[in-house]
């Protein structure tokens, strides 16, 4: 057992991969005033705005630094489905991205709501919507990953929905706050060490 030093301008996290290898039994869709709106071929700007709105509190940044061509190659792919979650006024407050590019599998690539909606049951509704769309006839595995930077209840939530943890990895990456990609006050629950310089 030992500790591994992480540079002050980097972040480390434990990533847990979870999977479901059997379609869950049919259940009534949880009630929610929210709507799931398909976003076929979203523009990079529109996509990144929603990605940042949902993911900044958890230091999501990979799609913010990806060049337009690489982002478009993913989110415009016919096997990738991007959805926005909207409230009653049509304001975009969450996202769901399903990736069917690997035959027989679906990755829930991005799943999230703005933090103000946590603990209100909307996550169960969104997961029910996600699983309905993920489990196509040819799909044998649906998987998702979460990490210790995500909402503290994320791992328990996925397990409660029927996912089983199958792998754990360590990930380090440049702190997006140190890169100037996210504001220095983003994700205050994750100490920003680089600002001490």
PyMOL commands that set and color helices and strands:
alter all, ss='L'
color gray80, all
select helices_A, chain A and resi 44-58+62-65+68-75+115-117+122-134+154-160+194-196
alter helices_A, ss='H'
color red, helices_A
select strands_A, chain A and resi 10-20+35-38+80-86+92-99+105-113+141-147+164-174
alter strands_A, ss='S'
color yellow, strands_A
deselect
rebuild
show_as cartoon
